[in-house]
Amino acid sequence: MTGDGASERLVRLLGGDEIAWLVDRTRHRLEQGKPLTGTVTLTAATPAQRRAAQVLLGRRAGAGSSLSVSLDEVDRILRASGVTADGLREAVVRLRGPIRDLSGEKAARTAAWERAFTRLDALIADRPELSGWRSWLESTGLVRRLAATAGEARTLLDRLSAVLERLPSPGTPLGRLAAETCGDAHGLDEGRPLATLALSAARALSGLPYAGESGADARRSAWAAVGVHLDDLSSLVLCLGLPGDDRSPTGRVLSAARAAGEPCVLTLRQLRRHESPFPAGLVRICENPVVVAAAADELGASCPPLVCGGGRPSTAVWRLLDLLAAGGATFAYHGDFDWGGIAIAASVHERLGFLPWRFDAASYQAVPSSAPLSGQARPTPWNPGLAVAMERRGVRVEEELVLAELIADLVPKRRGGHWRPR
């Protein structure tokens, strides 16, 4: 049979709309890498579709509403009649074009997506605190929603890795961090894919829920927890009773607040412009603002120096504590007895050192509580027995439960007496 004649007969046998279902099913099998054997069935076949199958097979194509065709038989007919030398596969290619290797394409896409995570996974191998977050990324499919292709994902994740290599930060503006890690000062602005991923990682590093709240204050706090501030005015620190001086605006603000017995909120801008150390002796650090409020109500101007970390210390908190340390201050710390509170305390202890202020195993055991303790256990180097006691008892104790005892500790002692943190 001539080439033109074979082509005409191929179109007549398999090129019509009534037999297109058979060609489509065959092509799908080939794309899936399956053999062209067995039977394909069309339910609710029309009379025209049945007649087209009979022309192809050269016989009556069964009865009933469904229509079944043997692929082996069609292949044999095409070869024997000379319509296609390579049978059904060649027929499909000539009618519909080259066959895609869908399984191969899928494997290639899978490999490309795995390569997209190469740099990030290498970083996480040395940062076990991010392993849970990495699993969360995988389970939620967040990266695939933010990047349309594996190539886009690789660029995005490489930039994310560059950001994570800088976290926690010693106090870096968000725009500067973005510019230095991805060449775009707005790359970490809200709504950008990189910002979405980086903020979830910052929460992971801080022991916070990976998704977290979406409000501006929540985002600011999450960045602040890893030492990144949105601007010099949004990073704040709350304090009470800190001695100031008359040599700088910030010093005068502290002096006035201390004399009035009122809490004082300082911005990072104020603290960056104040370069001289603050001499303050012993400075007590609490985790929650309620302690400062109660101390101001009860003690007023007689309250000794007290700084509130406000949860994860902001850049402003670290700046103030560094200025106090430079002035020779020593520190006593109290926080929540939960694993998040322990992580916060550990960061302060690592940077500054402190005496535990009712923040040891004995103090923990002494407070009644039935609130369940959850999260990942962490060491307590200032009092190793505390971590052991918390794991064994399995309850959390919030700072508010010992508020009366903390305020009693702040009451000034008579001259000649000495205060020692418990």
ChimeraX attribute file (.defattr): number of C-alpha atoms within 10 A of each C-alpha:
attribute: neighborCount
match mode: 1-to-1
recipient: residues
	/A:1	10
	/A:2	9
	/A:3	11
	/A:4	9
	/A:5	12
	/A:6	16
	/A:7	17
	/A:8	13
	/A:9	18
	/A:10	21
	/A:11	15
	/A:12	14
	/A:13	19
	/A:14	22
	/A:15	17
	/A:16	14
	/A:17	12
	/A:18	18
	/A:19	19
	/A:20	14
	/A:21	16
	/A:22	21
	/A:23	21
	/A:24	13
	/A:25	14
	/A:26	22
	/A:27	24
	/A:28	15
	/A:29	14
	/A:30	18
	/A:31	15
	/A:32	15
	/A:33	15
	/A:34	11
	/A:35	12
	/A:36	19
	/A:37	14
	/A:38	10
	/A:39	11
	/A:40	16
	/A:41	14
	/A:42	16
	/A:43	11
	/A:44	11
	/A:45	15
	/A:46	13
	/A:47	11
	/A:48	12
	/A:49	19
	/A:50	22
	/A:51	16
	/A:52	20
	/A:53	24
	/A:54	16
	/A:55	14
	/A:56	19
	/A:57	17
	/A:58	10
	/A:59	10
	/A:60	11
	/A:61	17
	/A:62	13
	/A:63	9
	/A:64	9
	/A:65	12
	/A:66	13
	/A:67	18
	/A:68	17
	/A:69	19
	/A:70	15
	/A:71	18
	/A:72	15
	/A:73	15
	/A:74	18
	/A:75	20
	/A:76	15
	/A:77	18
	/A:78	24
	/A:79	17
	/A:80	12
	/A:81	13
	/A:82	17
	/A:83	24
	/A:84	22
	/A:85	14
	/A:86	13
	/A:87	19
	/A:88	25
	/A:89	19
	/A:90	19
	/A:91	25
	/A:92	21
	/A:93	13
	/A:94	14
	/A:95	14
	/A:96	13
	/A:97	11
	/A:98	12
	/A:99	16
	/A:100	14
	/A:101	13
	/A:102	14
	/A:103	12
	/A:104	13
	/A:105	11
	/A:106	11
	/A:107	12
	/A:108	12
	/A:109	14
	/A:110	13
	/A:111	12
	/A:112	16
	/A:113	19
	/A:114	13
	/A:115	16
	/A:116	21
	/A:117	20
	/A:118	14
	/A:119	16
	/A:120	20
	/A:121	18
	/A:122	11
	/A:123	16
	/A:124	17
	/A:125	11
	/A:126	10
	/A:127	13
	/A:128	12
	/A:129	16
	/A:130	20
	/A:131	15
	/A:132	12
	/A:133	21
	/A:134	16
	/A:135	11
	/A:136	15
	/A:137	17
	/A:138	11
	/A:139	9
	/A:140	10
	/A:141	11
	/A:142	14
	/A:143	23
	/A:144	15
	/A:145	11
	/A:146	16
	/A:147	16
	/A:148	10
	/A:149	15
	/A:150	20
	/A:151	14
	/A:152	15
	/A:153	22
	/A:154	22
	/A:155	16
	/A:156	20
	/A:157	24
	/A:158	18
	/A:159	21
	/A:160	24
	/A:161	22
	/A:162	18
	/A:163	23
	/A:164	20
	/A:165	14
	/A:166	16
	/A:167	21
	/A:168	18
	/A:169	19
	/A:170	12
	/A:171	19
	/A:172	21
	/A:173	17
	/A:174	20
	/A:175	18
	/A:176	17
	/A:177	24
	/A:178	23
	/A:179	14
	/A:180	13
	/A:181	20
	/A:182	19
	/A:183	12
	/A:184	14
	/A:185	15
	/A:186	16
	/A:187	20
	/A:188	25
	/A:189	16
	/A:190	14
	/A:191	9
	/A:192	13
	/A:193	20
	/A:194	22
	/A:195	18
	/A:196	18
	/A:197	20
	/A:198	21
	/A:199	21
	/A:200	22
	/A:201	28
	/A:202	27
	/A:203	22
	/A:204	22
	/A:205	23
	/A:206	21
	/A:207	21
	/A:208	16
	/A:209	14
	/A:210	19
	/A:211	15
	/A:212	14
	/A:213	11
	/A:214	9
	/A:215	8
	/A:216	10
	/A:217	10
	/A:218	12
	/A:219	19
	/A:220	18
	/A:221	22
	/A:222	27
	/A:223	29
	/A:224	29
	/A:225	25
	/A:226	26
	/A:227	26
	/A:228	27
	/A:229	28
	/A:230	18
	/A:231	15
	/A:232	16
	/A:233	13
	/A:234	18
	/A:235	23
	/A:236	23
	/A:237	24
	/A:238	20
	/A:239	26
	/A:240	27
	/A:241	30
	/A:242	25
	/A:243	20
	/A:244	20
	/A:245	16
	/A:246	12
	/A:247	10
	/A:248	14
	/A:249	15
	/A:250	20
	/A:251	19
	/A:252	15
	/A:253	18
	/A:254	24
	/A:255	19
	/A:256	18
	/A:257	21
	/A:258	25
	/A:259	14
	/A:260	14
	/A:261	20
	/A:262	22
	/A:263	24
	/A:264	19
	/A:265	13
	/A:266	20
	/A:267	21
	/A:268	24
	/A:269	16
	/A:270	18
	/A:271	21
	/A:272	14
	/A:273	11
	/A:274	18
	/A:275	10
	/A:276	14
	/A:277	16
	/A:278	22
	/A:279	18
	/A:280	19
	/A:281	17
	/A:282	19
	/A:283	21
	/A:284	24
	/A:285	26
	/A:286	24
	/A:287	23
	/A:288	20
	/A:289	18
	/A:290	15
	/A:291	22
	/A:292	25
	/A:293	15
	/A:294	15
	/A:295	28
	/A:296	21
	/A:297	14
	/A:298	16
	/A:299	18
	/A:300	20
	/A:301	18
	/A:302	18
	/A:303	22
	/A:304	22
	/A:305	19
	/A:306	24
	/A:307	28
	/A:308	23
	/A:309	27
	/A:310	19
	/A:311	18
	/A:312	25
	/A:313	25
	/A:314	26
	/A:315	28
	/A:316	28
	/A:317	26
	/A:318	20
	/A:319	20
	/A:320	24
	/A:321	26
	/A:322	17
	/A:323	21
	/A:324	22
	/A:325	21
	/A:326	14
	/A:327	15
	/A:328	15
	/A:329	19
	/A:330	18
	/A:331	25
	/A:332	21
	/A:333	25
	/A:334	26
	/A:335	26
	/A:336	23
	/A:337	23
	/A:338	24
	/A:339	21
	/A:340	21
	/A:341	21
	/A:342	21
	/A:343	20
	/A:344	21
	/A:345	31
	/A:346	19
	/A:347	13
	/A:348	20
	/A:349	19
	/A:350	11
	/A:351	12
	/A:352	15
	/A:353	18
	/A:354	21
	/A:355	19
	/A:356	22
	/A:357	20
	/A:358	19
	/A:359	24
	/A:360	21
	/A:361	18
	/A:362	14
	/A:363	15
	/A:364	21
	/A:365	15
	/A:366	9
	/A:367	12
	/A:368	11
	/A:369	15
	/A:370	10
	/A:371	11
	/A:372	11
	/A:373	17
	/A:374	13
	/A:375	9
	/A:376	12
	/A:377	16
	/A:378	17
	/A:379	15
	/A:380	19
	/A:381	14
	/A:382	17
	/A:383	15
	/A:384	12
	/A:385	14
	/A:386	22
	/A:387	21
	/A:388	16
	/A:389	16
	/A:390	21
	/A:391	15
	/A:392	9
	/A:393	15
	/A:394	15
	/A:395	20
	/A:396	21
	/A:397	22
	/A:398	18
	/A:399	20
	/A:400	15
	/A:401	13
	/A:402	17
	/A:403	15
	/A:404	12
	/A:405	11
	/A:406	19
	/A:407	17
	/A:408	12
	/A:409	16
	/A:410	18
	/A:411	15
	/A:412	14
	/A:413	10
	/A:414	8
	/A:415	6
	/A:416	6
	/A:417	8
	/A:418	9
	/A:419	13
	/A:420	11
	/A:421	17
	/A:422	15
